[in-house]
Amino acid sequence: MELDGRKRSAIDPGLRAELEAIVGAGAVVSHRSELKVYECDGWTIEKNAPDLLVMPQSTAQVSALLKTLYRAGVAFVPRGAGTGLSGGCLPVDAPVMICTSRMNRILSVDLANRRVEVQPGVVNLHVTDAVKNQGYFYAPDPSSQSACTIGGNIAENSGGPHTLKYGVTTNHVLGVELVLPDGEVVELGGPAEDKQGYDLAGAVVGAEGTVGIVTRAVLRLTRSPQSYRTMLALFDDVEAATRAVSRIIAAGIVPGAVEMMDRLIMGAVEAAFHVGFPADAGAALIVELDGLAAGLDDHASRAAELMRNAGARSVELARDETQRQLLWKARKRAFGAVGRLAPNYATQDGVVPRTRLPDILREITAIAARYNLQIGNVFHAGDGNIHPIVLYDERDAAQTRRAIEAGRDILKACVAMGGSLTGEHGIGVEKMQEMPLLFSPDDLRVMAELRAVFDPANRSNPGKVLPQPGACVEVAAPRRQVPL
């Protein structure tokens, strides 16, 4: 039964009053229509709204909230901007969601030491915007960087197009302030480049919110490149494009980014942004070289020659910054353009060795045919991090189930080719069932033991990442709404 539009809640009214006393009544949400916004992240196949949403504004408030929930024996799920793609912030046996989006201040900028201190709700792109006029930038740049927040980036160990040269989030986090599930506040790592002892901050990055809530982070800034050379290469097929990638890297040229799109994705992008992709091209590479201006033209000429020798039918250099930004706009908004192709899509995230890219793309084509689905490809070709986009219509339960199975087959193929289950999107609820493909029972037990050091009572984001020993994943998470 629902009264006045409110969702029937499992939260005791007394507990709710305690939480409101900490953050204020305006920072606690229980109205059904408002909670529906928080029922999923970018992995929209599975949905479940929390019973209560709480939006703190400080570390002290987060600590007080977690102490209160710990005493009451109530689990919680952290959430940032909700741009994740593996169900990492789906409430699973966690009735309370704690959203850090109001903790959105850049606390300090220290250019002399090339670091910045931020709260978790700061949008990724805003970090670079704060320092770019001084000649610096924050290197990890997910495609969602205009919306995703640092807290979520830390949880998922996010990457982006420039991962090939600059690395992922963990390579740029010097330290974090973490509120443990019992409310204790701890400092892990710090501003120093070289840390003594265990890399506990590194254990938090990529833990997907299962060890507590990060409330502050010290990030490494990178000096902006002196110059760029950004090229668009068009190919008749994806095999020629992936062959070109391997030849560029083998020649000792390390681009800042190498991104690939296939014909299906190019068509959607062209319709949306009018970049100039021809309808008959089979694949496109965006290759960006950056660094000192001296010698950059030579590297660009050599890379262009290698791409032509690999089968590129054309290679064009962006003539100015406007054209360069248009190319990156097309790439980073490709996922939005996919909405022109189907009512729904699921973005997969696997990794294979660069030399196996042609093999995995052939396998993806076979999987699409086997499940009678369209699958587009747009991904970080330079480091073998693929993002097949499985198109489906959630109004058709059978089609939704086929989309799930197709994604699982893609992951199995990645592992079989010597790759892994995720490059940057995390495991979440989506890939728990596949964890034993890559990890032995002993591996998973050690991971569980490490998690228990931070969260022995399993209160922080339960039901994520690690499959329950000896249990079917879906049975172990009865609150999930999984299409049958």
C-alpha positions as a printed NumPy array, in Angstrom:
array([[  0.   ,   0.   ,   0.   ],
       [  1.257,   3.499,  -0.816],
       [  0.149,   6.717,   0.854],
       [  0.559,  10.214,  -0.627],
       [  2.895,   8.92 ,  -3.314],
       [  5.405,   7.572,  -0.815],
       [  7.032,   4.204,  -1.302],
       [  6.327,   1.706,   1.454],
       [  9.634,   1.713,   3.313],
       [ 11.419,  -0.932,   5.352],
       [ 13.153,   1.873,   7.234],
       [ 11.983,   2.352,  10.8  ],
       [ 10.464,   5.838,  11.271],
       [ 12.755,   6.384,  14.239],
       [ 15.826,   5.635,  12.123],
       [ 14.631,   7.985,   9.43 ],
       [ 14.217,  10.731,  12.019],
       [ 17.818,  10.163,  13.15 ],
       [ 19.095,  10.457,   9.581],
       [ 17.074,  13.629,   9.004],
       [ 18.521,  15.109,  12.176],
       [ 22.006,  14.647,  10.7  ],
       [ 21.493,  16.052,   7.182],
       [ 18.195,  17.92 ,   7.403],
       [ 14.753,  16.846,   6.191],
       [ 15.382,  18.353,   2.747],
       [ 18.309,  15.978,   2.175],
       [ 16.287,  12.791,   2.76 ],
       [ 14.094,  11.529,  -0.069],
       [ 11.361,   8.894,   0.196],
       [  8.794,   9.967,  -2.394],
       [  8.238,   7.199,  -4.935],
       [  8.516,   9.4  ,  -8.022],
       [ 11.8  ,  10.908,  -6.823],
       [ 13.29 ,   7.552,  -5.815],
       [ 12.535,   6.158,  -9.266],
       [ 15.315,   8.359, -10.66 ],
       [ 17.755,   6.335,  -8.544],
       [ 16.564,   2.838,  -9.459],
       [ 19.496,   2.119, -11.79 ],
       [ 22.641,   3.525, -13.331],
       [ 23.669,   3.193, -16.985],
       [ 23.113,  -0.576, -16.702],
       [ 19.366,  -0.24 , -17.16 ],
       [ 18.551,  -3.933, -17.541],
       [ 18.235,  -4.325, -13.759],
       [ 16.329,  -1.843, -11.624],
       [ 15.462,  -1.44 ,  -7.971],
       [ 14.827,   1.821,  -6.137],
       [ 16.128,   2.36 ,  -2.589],
       [ 13.744,   2.79 ,   0.329],
       [ 15.474,   6.002,   1.322],
       [ 17.935,   8.395,  -0.307],
       [ 20.215,  10.546,   1.825],
       [ 22.369,  13.389,   0.468],
       [ 25.126,  14.495,   2.885],
       [ 27.324,  17.561,   2.35 ],
       [ 30.365,  16.827,   4.52 ],
       [ 32.609,  14.095,   5.849],
       [ 31.173,  14.666,   9.329],
       [ 27.657,  14.027,   8.026],
       [ 28.722,  10.876,   6.167],
       [ 30.431,   9.584,   9.316],
       [ 27.381,  10.28 ,  11.457],
       [ 25.084,   8.618,   8.909],
       [ 27.174,   5.459,   8.736],
       [ 27.492,   5.245,  12.518],
       [ 23.713,   5.474,  12.797],
       [ 23.105,   2.844,  10.127],
       [ 25.743,   0.568,  11.639],
       [ 24.073,   0.633,  15.044],
       [ 20.741,  -0.139,  13.384],
       [ 22.205,  -3.002,  11.321],
       [ 21.151,  -1.387,   8.028],
       [ 23.242,  -1.687,   4.86 ],
       [ 23.767,   1.157,   2.384],
       [ 24.778,   1.708,  -1.232],
       [ 26.948,   4.696,  -2.245],
       [ 26.06 ,   6.606,  -5.417],
       [ 27.617,   9.413,  -7.399],
       [ 26.223,  10.714, -10.688],
       [ 24.823,   7.336, -11.708],
       [ 26.741,   7.121, -14.992],
       [ 28.175,   3.674, -14.176],
       [ 27.538,   0.831, -16.611],
       [ 27.595,  -2.332, -14.505],
       [ 24.903,  -1.782, -11.874],
       [ 27.41 ,  -0.692,  -9.243],
       [ 24.907,   1.547,  -7.448],
       [ 21.893,  -0.75 ,  -7.799],
       [ 20.399,  -1.257,  -4.306],
       [ 20.854,  -4.958,  -3.478],
       [ 19.876,  -5.792,   0.113],
       [ 20.771,  -2.179,   0.931],
       [ 17.647,  -0.088,   1.661],
       [ 19.512,   3.21 ,   2.12 ],
       [ 21.297,   5.002,  -0.725],
       [ 23.87 ,   7.659,   0.16 ],
       [ 24.423,  10.063,  -2.73 ],
       [ 27.551,  12.245,  -2.649],
       [ 26.538,  14.632,  -5.441],
       [ 26.186,  17.567,  -3.01 ],
       [ 29.798,  17.129,  -1.886],
       [ 31.005,  18.951,  -4.971],
       [ 33.732,  21.378,  -3.924],
       [ 37.307,  21.623,  -5.149],
       [ 39.011,  22.098,  -1.785],
       [ 42.487,  23.19 ,  -2.878],
       [ 44.737,  23.472,  -5.924],
       [ 48.494,  23.051,  -5.475],
       [ 50.139,  23.606,  -8.85 ],
       [ 53.642,  23.72 ,  -7.396],
       [ 53.226,  20.086,  -6.365],
       [ 50.878,  19.202,  -9.231],
       [ 47.937,  18.083,  -7.145],
       [ 44.366,  19.021,  -6.366],
       [ 42.124,  18.066,  -3.426],
       [ 38.449,  17.479,  -4.166],
       [ 35.233,  16.158,  -2.682],
       [ 33.726,  13.059,  -4.336],
       [ 30.842,  14.878,  -6.031],
       [ 33.113,  17.054,  -8.184],
       [ 32.47 ,  16.409, -11.88 ],
       [ 35.507,  14.938, -13.629],
       [ 35.731,  17.655, -16.287],
       [ 35.523,  20.407, -13.679],
       [ 38.921,  19.355, -12.296],
       [ 40.577,  20.047, -15.644],
       [ 38.533,  23.24 , -16.101],
       [ 39.905,  24.54 , -12.789],
       [ 43.547,  24.257, -13.885],
       [ 43.669,  24.289, -17.694],
       [ 44.413,  28.026, -17.909],
       [ 47.552,  27.349, -15.869],
       [ 48.674,  24.616, -18.272],
       [ 47.518,  21.484, -16.405],
       [ 44.824,  18.842, -16.757],
       [ 43.413,  15.796, -14.983],
       [ 44.256,  12.869, -17.247],
       [ 41.522,  10.225, -16.742],
       [ 38.785,  11.27 , -19.172],
       [ 35.83 ,   8.838, -19.377],
       [ 33.386,   9.478, -22.194],
       [ 30.951,  10.643, -19.506],
       [ 33.458,  13.124, -18.063],
       [ 31.067,  16.055, -18.388],
       [ 28.711,  14.284, -15.951],
       [ 30.55 ,  11.572, -13.996],
       [ 32.054,  12.44 , -10.615],
       [ 35.38 ,  11.706,  -8.983],
       [ 33.859,   9.456,  -6.316],
       [ 32.376,   7.172,  -8.95 ],
       [ 35.61 ,   7.283, -10.972],
       [ 37.497,   6.099,  -7.895],
       [ 34.954,   3.356,  -7.218],
       [ 35.193,   1.968, -10.756],
       [ 38.844,   2.837, -11.506],
       [ 37.625,   4.658, -14.606],
       [ 39.741,   5.122, -17.7  ],
       [ 38.887,   6.832, -20.96 ],
       [ 40.322,   7.445, -24.422],
       [ 43.692,   8.645, -23.111],
       [ 44.309,   5.576, -20.92 ],
       [ 46.852,   4.221, -23.413],
       [ 49.408,   6.9  , -22.566],
       [ 48.298,   8.302, -19.228],
       [ 46.79 ,   5.366, -17.335],
       [ 43.542,   4.937, -15.395],
       [ 42.227,   6.564, -12.226],
       [ 44.423,   4.6  ,  -9.827],
       [ 47.501,   6.098, -11.494],
       [ 46.293,   9.591, -10.572],
       [ 44.963,   9.167,  -7.017],
       [ 47.557,  10.006,  -4.37 ],
       [ 45.339,   9.607,  -1.328],
       [ 41.77 ,   9.39 ,  -0.084],
       [ 39.754,  10.143,   2.992],
       [ 37.509,   7.123,   3.553],
       [ 34.574,   6.708,   5.912],
       [ 34.427,   3.054,   6.897],
       [ 31.043,   1.311,   7.178],
       [ 31.033,   1.747,  10.965],
       [ 31.553,   5.503,  10.581],
       [ 35.274,   5.664,  11.359],
       [ 37.162,   8.193,   9.223],
       [ 40.584,   7.103,   7.955],
       [ 43.257,   8.699,   5.753],
       [ 44.844,   6.393,   3.189],
       [ 47.811,   7.49 ,   1.121],
       [ 48.474,  11.213,   1.01 ],
       [ 50.018,  14.043,  -0.957],
       [ 53.463,  12.424,  -1.207],
       [ 54.331,  10.734,  -4.496],
       [ 56.14 ,   7.83 ,  -2.82 ],
       [ 54.191,   6.116,  -0.062],
       [ 55.528,   3.769,   2.592],
       [ 53.878,   0.46 ,   3.467],
       [ 50.851,  -1.125,   1.849],
       [ 49.034,   0.723,  -0.919],
       [ 45.694,   0.944,   0.897],
       [ 44.52 ,   3.846,  -1.254],
       [ 45.112,   1.594,  -4.245],
       [ 42.925,  -1.058,  -2.622],
       [ 40.066,   1.45 ,  -2.394],
       [ 40.315,   2.557,  -6.043],
       [ 38.318,   0.038,  -8.039],
       [ 36.65 ,  -1.512,  -4.968],
       [ 33.28 ,  -0.354,  -6.333],
       [ 32.052,   1.169,  -3.08 ],
       [ 32.366,  -2.08 ,  -1.132],
       [ 34.798,  -0.729,   1.473],
       [ 33.073,   2.498,   2.546],
       [ 32.544,   5.981,   1.127],
       [ 35.345,   8.196,  -0.166],
       [ 34.722,  11.759,   1.031],
       [ 37.901,  13.461,  -0.176],
       [ 40.618,  12.659,  -2.706],
       [ 44.051,  14.04 ,  -3.548],
       [ 44.537,  13.808,  -7.313],
       [ 47.653,  14.098,  -9.437],
       [ 47.638,  16.816, -12.084],
       [ 49.479,  16.445, -15.391],
       [ 51.178,  19.148, -17.41 ],
       [ 49.198,  19.879, -20.581],
       [ 50.882,  18.727, -23.8  ],
       [ 52.576,  21.452, -25.775],
       [ 50.872,  20.387, -28.986],
       [ 48.504,  17.845, -30.557],
       [ 48.177,  16.05 , -33.869],
       [ 44.763,  14.44 , -34.219],
       [ 43.97 ,  12.25 , -37.212],
       [ 40.869,  10.556, -38.589],
       [ 41.586,   7.42 , -40.607],
       [ 38.86 ,   5.587, -42.54 ],
       [ 38.992,   1.892, -43.441],
       [ 36.887,  -0.523, -45.463],
       [ 36.655,  -2.975, -42.551],
       [ 37.447,  -3.33 , -38.849],
       [ 40.226,  -5.862, -39.431],
       [ 42.289,  -3.34 , -41.386],
       [ 41.701,  -0.733, -38.661],
       [ 42.841,  -3.056, -35.863],
       [ 45.864,  -4.09 , -37.931],
       [ 46.815,  -0.418, -38.157],
       [ 46.656,  -0.048, -34.37 ],
       [ 49.122,  -2.882, -33.814],
       [ 51.521,  -1.469, -36.401],
       [ 51.54 ,   1.989, -34.818],
       [ 52.358,   0.609, -31.357],
       [ 54.905,  -1.858, -32.751],
       [ 56.707,   1.052, -34.429],
       [ 57.385,   2.582, -31.011],
       [ 54.826,   5.376, -31.387],
       [ 52.674,   5.756, -28.273],
       [ 49.67 ,   7.95 , -29.086],
       [ 47.764,   9.788, -26.422],
       [ 44.672,   7.96 , -27.681],
       [ 43.582,   5.484, -30.353],
       [ 39.796,   5.141, -30.638],
       [ 37.793,   3.008, -33.031],
       [ 34.204,   3.049, -34.316],
       [ 32.573,   0.553, -36.658],
       [ 30.095,   1.267, -39.462],
       [ 26.972,   0.968, -37.299],
       [ 28.24 ,   3.478, -34.73 ],
       [ 29.65 ,   5.811, -37.379],
       [ 26.239,   5.999, -39.018],
       [ 24.577,   7.006, -35.746],
       [ 27.299,   9.56 , -34.97 ],
       [ 27.122,  11.069, -38.441],
       [ 23.361,  11.464, -38.197],
       [ 23.759,  13.208, -34.853],
       [ 26.849,  15.395, -35.341],
       [ 27.586,  15.591, -39.104],
       [ 31.281,  14.907, -38.741],
       [ 31.703,  13.794, -42.351],
       [ 31.846,  10.004, -41.971],
       [ 31.075,   8.374, -45.351],
       [ 28.228,   5.875, -45.294],
       [ 30.278,   3.121, -46.941],
       [ 33.3  ,   3.171, -44.564],
       [ 33.638,   0.056, -42.44 ],
       [ 35.604,   1.547, -39.549],
       [ 37.227,   4.745, -38.333],
       [ 40.234,   5.387, -36.121],
       [ 40.785,   8.598, -34.194],
       [ 44.5  ,   8.744, -33.437],
       [ 45.851,  11.551, -31.295],
       [ 49.539,  12.213, -30.736],
       [ 50.547,  14.74 , -28.092],
       [ 53.667,  16.084, -26.433],
       [ 56.456,  18.455, -27.375],
       [ 55.867,  20.225, -30.678],
       [ 59.349,  19.309, -31.911],
       [ 59.177,  15.986, -33.714],
       [ 55.396,  15.65 , -33.466],
       [ 54.889,  16.216, -37.202],
       [ 57.338,  13.429, -37.967],
       [ 55.499,  11.018, -35.655],
       [ 52.172,  11.996, -37.209],
       [ 53.511,  11.426, -40.726],
       [ 54.902,   8.043, -39.725],
       [ 51.608,   7.   , -38.064],
       [ 49.662,   8.094, -41.141],
       [ 51.974,   6.069, -43.384],
       [ 51.531,   2.99 , -41.175],
       [ 47.751,   3.338, -41.323],
       [ 47.763,   3.669, -45.108],
       [ 49.996,   0.615, -45.414],
       [ 47.561,  -1.288, -43.18 ],
       [ 44.692,  -0.475, -45.519],
       [ 43.422,   3.004, -44.635],
       [ 41.626,   4.525, -47.572],
       [ 42.113,   8.022, -46.201],
       [ 43.939,   9.737, -43.339],
       [ 43.093,  13.332, -42.517],
       [ 44.796,  15.587, -39.978],
       [ 42.526,  17.906, -37.97 ],
       [ 43.364,  21.327, -39.384],
       [ 42.651,  23.268, -36.187],
       [ 41.39 ,  22.984, -32.612],
       [ 37.779,  23.353, -33.71 ],
       [ 38.008,  20.322, -35.964],
       [ 39.89 ,  18.387, -33.303],
       [ 37.161,  19.085, -30.751],
       [ 34.496,  18.017, -33.257],
       [ 36.198,  14.642, -33.655],
       [ 36.334,  14.161, -29.89 ],
       [ 32.742,  15.304, -29.54 ],
       [ 31.738,  12.62 , -32.029],
       [ 33.667,   9.966, -30.114],
       [ 32.653,  10.896, -26.575],
       [ 28.988,  11.347, -27.439],
       [ 28.776,   8.192, -29.523],
       [ 26.831,   6.429, -26.778],
       [ 24.167,   9.102, -26.839],
       [ 23.916,   8.84 , -30.612],
       [ 23.18 ,   5.121, -30.252],
       [ 19.695,   6.097, -29.061],
       [ 18.886,   6.571, -32.747],
       [ 19.427,   2.851, -33.361],
       [ 17.303,   1.121, -30.702],
       [ 15.083,   1.881, -27.697],
       [ 17.686,   0.393, -25.328],
       [ 21.31 ,  -0.648, -25.322],
       [ 23.773,  -2.337, -22.969],
       [ 27.41 ,  -1.254, -23.173],
       [ 29.755,  -4.147, -22.551],
       [ 33.303,  -3.707, -21.241],
       [ 35.982,  -6.322, -21.786],
       [ 39.691,  -6.407, -22.584],
       [ 41.764,  -8.46 , -24.997],
       [ 45.41 ,  -8.207, -26.066],
       [ 45.733,  -5.666, -28.895],
       [ 46.743,  -8.354, -31.37 ],
       [ 43.489, -10.238, -30.679],
       [ 41.222,  -7.312, -31.601],
       [ 40.404,  -8.77 , -35.052],
       [ 39.539, -12.097, -33.4  ],
       [ 37.217, -10.618, -30.779],
       [ 35.461,  -8.443, -33.344],
       [ 34.826, -11.5  , -35.536],
       [ 33.47 , -13.303, -32.481],
       [ 31.203, -10.368, -31.63 ],
       [ 29.817, -10.491, -35.172],
       [ 29.097, -14.204, -34.731],
       [ 27.446, -13.581, -31.343],
       [ 25.224, -10.888, -32.853],
       [ 24.078, -13.328, -35.527],
       [ 23.557, -16.124, -33.001],
       [ 21.273, -14.02 , -30.838],
       [ 19.652, -12.108, -33.711],
       [ 20.777,  -8.744, -32.292],
       [ 22.627,  -5.712, -33.583],
       [ 25.93 ,  -5.016, -31.814],
       [ 27.918,  -1.864, -32.532],
       [ 31.527,  -1.288, -31.537],
       [ 33.2  ,   1.85 , -30.232],
       [ 36.214,   1.356, -28.026],
       [ 39.743,   2.155, -26.842],
       [ 41.664,   0.25 , -29.505],
       [ 45.072,   1.29 , -28.215],
       [ 44.848,  -0.811, -25.045],
       [ 42.41 ,  -3.482, -26.235],
       [ 39.532,  -2.239, -24.054],
       [ 36.422,  -3.035, -26.102],
       [ 32.931,  -1.591, -25.62 ],
       [ 30.464,  -3.594, -27.727],
       [ 27.025,  -1.949, -27.6  ],
       [ 24.258,  -4.541, -27.581],
       [ 21.022,  -3.075, -28.969],
       [ 17.649,  -4.337, -27.729],
       [ 14.106,  -3.359, -26.762],
       [ 13.314,  -3.846, -23.077],
       [  9.607,  -4.143, -23.91 ],
       [ 10.432,  -7.56 , -25.365],
       [ 11.457,  -9.834, -22.46 ],
       [ 12.934, -12.467, -24.771],
       [ 15.042,  -9.858, -26.558],
       [ 16.265,  -8.5  , -23.232],
       [ 17.308, -11.967, -22.133],
       [ 19.166, -12.476, -25.424],
       [ 21.   ,  -9.191, -24.854],
       [ 22.146, -10.416, -21.434],
       [ 23.315, -13.75 , -22.832],
       [ 25.109, -12.058, -25.723],
       [ 27.024,  -9.895, -23.26 ],
       [ 28.035, -12.935, -21.267],
       [ 29.283, -14.707, -24.379],
       [ 31.379, -11.658, -25.279],
       [ 33.008, -11.717, -21.839],
       [ 33.693, -15.451, -22.078],
       [ 35.391, -14.854, -25.428],
       [ 37.531, -12.056, -23.953],
       [ 38.78 , -14.317, -21.163],
       [ 39.412, -17.179, -23.596],
       [ 41.607, -14.857, -25.667],
       [ 43.775, -13.956, -22.688],
       [ 41.869, -10.829, -21.679],
       [ 39.749,  -9.802, -18.719],
       [ 36.173,  -9.047, -17.683],
       [ 36.465,  -5.295, -17.36 ],
       [ 38.733,  -2.455, -18.332],
       [ 36.993,   0.408, -16.568],
       [ 33.282,  -0.206, -15.975],
       [ 33.694,  -2.596, -13.058],
       [ 31.945,  -5.841, -12.142],
       [ 28.936,  -4.499, -10.231],
       [ 25.978,  -6.862, -10.441],
       [ 26.333,  -7.396, -14.168],
       [ 29.457,  -9.564, -14.213],
       [ 29.506, -11.375, -10.856],
       [ 28.448, -14.595, -12.536],
       [ 31.496, -14.399, -14.802],
       [ 34.094, -13.83 , -12.057],
       [ 34.936, -17.568, -11.784],
       [ 35.917, -17.515, -15.47 ],
       [ 38.945, -15.445, -14.544],
       [ 39.539, -16.135, -10.85 ],
       [ 39.966, -19.359,  -8.886],
       [ 38.041, -20.063,  -5.66 ],
       [ 41.193, -19.134,  -3.73 ],
       [ 41.459, -15.843,  -5.62 ],
       [ 37.862, -14.961,  -4.77 ],
       [ 38.347, -15.976,  -1.133],
       [ 41.348, -13.64 ,  -0.794],
       [ 39.341, -10.802,  -2.346],
       [ 36.541, -11.425,   0.147],
       [ 39.042, -11.42 ,   3.014],
       [ 40.49 ,  -8.097,   1.876],
       [ 37.015,  -6.602,   1.655],
       [ 36.282,  -7.886,   5.18 ],
       [ 39.241,  -5.918,   6.545],
       [ 37.343,  -2.739,   5.669],
       [ 33.781,  -4.035,   6.041],
       [ 33.526,  -7.163,   8.207],
       [ 29.731,  -6.855,   8.558],
       [ 29.165,  -6.521,   4.769],
       [ 27.228,  -3.265,   5.113],
       [ 28.762,  -1.228,   2.268],
       [ 27.267,  -2.015,  -1.143],
       [ 26.475,  -5.672,  -0.456],
       [ 25.714,  -8.065,  -3.295],
       [ 28.319,  -6.621,  -5.657],
       [ 31.5  ,  -7.825,  -7.366],
       [ 32.036, -11.146,  -5.559],
       [ 29.676, -14.075,  -6.211],
       [ 28.276, -15.814,  -3.154],
       [ 30.22 , -19.075,  -2.579],
       [ 28.247, -22.056,  -3.792],
       [ 25.196, -19.979,  -4.704],
       [ 23.567, -18.797,  -7.886],
       [ 24.207, -15.091,  -8.154],
       [ 20.619, -14.219,  -8.957],
       [ 19.288, -16.305,  -6.067],
       [ 21.796, -14.667,  -3.733],
       [ 20.403, -11.23 ,  -4.635],
       [ 16.62 , -11.616,  -4.362],
       [ 15.887,  -7.874,  -4.485],
       [ 17.144,  -7.539,  -8.037],
       [ 14.545,  -7.303, -10.763],
       [ 16.046,  -9.503, -13.457],
       [ 14.07 , -10.068, -16.666],
       [ 13.125, -13.709, -17.089]])
